Amino acid sequence: MPEGIPYSGSNVVAGAGIELNYVGDHVYGASGLVLDGGTGGPNTTLLNFTTGAKAISATLDFNDDSTGGSDVYFQVNFNGVGVLGAKGGQEYLPWKYYIFIPPYTKVEVLWGCQNSFTGNCFLAGKLV
């Protein structure tokens, strides 16, 4: 787990990192700012985790600090298979998605851009 401020009565800490954090029946993942060196495709990891025995209903927000005219790529994989993908100019950001993640699913959230910029992703949801 990432370092941060512990929640009272829990072993969960607040912080950024690629893992999913559980707080009671809620979950969140906060990538923090992640640099992409201009790879030109969605191959820089923002989040990477495997869910537990319950499904998750969540929102997924993505943004970056790219400038106008730079293509941005965003992809979500479940068990190695692309289930959500987007490509667009910076002028269309931020992007927000509503997603349902099945139990025992390996989730990868990737991004990339044409030039060197930082991106970030935030997932917040509830166990269902």
Residue, then its C-alpha position, 0 to 999 in steps of 0.5 A: m500500500p502507498e504511504g499516507i495518512p491512515y484512516s481511523g480504525s483501518n489498515v488502509v492509508a490515503g495516498a497515490g499509487i497503482e493499487l486499489n485502496y479499500v475503505g469499508d465497502h468503498v474503493y479508490g485508486a489515485s495514480g498521482l501524476v505520471l509522466d509519459g515520455g511521448t510514447g505515442g500510445p497507451n503504454t504508460t501505467l496509471l493503475n494496475f490491480t486485481t479485484g477481490a470477491k466483490a464487483i465494483s461499480a465506479t467512476l473513472d476520471f482521466n486528465d493530463d497536462s498536454t497542450g492543444g494539438s497533442d493526441v492523448y491515448f487512454q485504455v482500460n484492460f480487464n484480464g489483458v483484454g481492452v474494454l475501453g479505449a479513447k484517443g483525442g486531443q487535449e481540448y476534449l479532456p477531462w474524460k469521465y467513465y462509469i465502469f463495472i468491474p467484475p470480481y477477480t479481475k486484473v485491471e490495467v489503466l494505461w495512457g500515452c501521448q505524442n509528447s512528454f506530459t504528465g497524466n493522472c487517473f482517479l477511480a472511486g466506487k463501491l463494492v456491490 
